[in-house]
Amino acid sequence: MDEPISVGPVLVAVLVLLTAVGAVVVWVGRVGAGRSVVVAAVRAAVQLAAVSLLIAAVLRSAWWTGLFVLMMFTVAAITSARRIGGLRSAWRAAAPIGCGVAPVLALLLSTGTVATRPVVLIPVAGILIGGAMTATSLAGVRALDELRARHGEYEAALALGFMPRAAALEICRGSAGQALIPVLDQTRTVGLVTLPGAFVGVLLGGGDPIQAGITQLLVLIALLAAEAVAVLLTVELVAAEMIGRMDRGEVGRIARAGR
């Protein structure tokens, strides 16, 4: 039986070529730093190589599996914190991710919908944590950008008697909600536009198409729930000035500066 992915020098050449194309397009189009594409690709290669070597040992132990999931969660929180407002708020960025993932994962495991075997738990937890991380980062960045751009409206809301949190929510809630667009679009178009990773993974692992479809549906609905909670809590934390580069009253200071 032929392998689904041919591993060899040709694969390496294709990966290098695709990375170069992405970097050149970003650089020529001035839509970012071409170097960031190269760095991301190299990091992905190194990290996946390390994980591939580590995962065999992790899968043999429930304790190692738990530590591996905790490591994924920690890296996700740090990544979102750096994107939103720096490492000082990492523990706050962890709250939306944790509150989105923990109840969803607990429901899946407690009902037996998802097996507790490490080989199943790790990828499912990774998908949920990754989705919640992305939603948290997008919601936080969008909310903070909106508050900075519309500081005059924030001040006007305060003048009308709104409390600071309510005024901030009026400004940033709508734009932050756009962080759900990727998972909503993916769910709406699954099977029509794309065949996401869980579906393809089950097929490549020898599963039948029905099982692949059920697995993908479960993952997408679970992601919707986890990301919805993450976005909501992120917006609340931003409005309460507890997360992001606008900590400690910066929302109010920006509003006053706009007078």
Buried (B, 14 or more C-beta within 10 A) or exposed (E): EEEEEEEEEEEEEEEEEEBBEBBEEBBEEEEEEBEEBBEEBEEEEEEEEEBEEEBEEBBEEEEBBBEBBEEBBBBBBBBBBBBBBEEEBBEBBBBBBBBBBBEBBEEBBEEEEBEEEBEBBBBBBBBBBBBBBBBBBBBBBBBBEBBBEBBEBBBBBBEEEBEBBEBBBBBBBEBBBBBBEBBBEBBEEBEEEEBBEBBBBBBEEEBEEEBBBBBBBBBBEBBBBBBBBBBBBBBBBBBEBBBBEBBEEBBBEBBEEEE
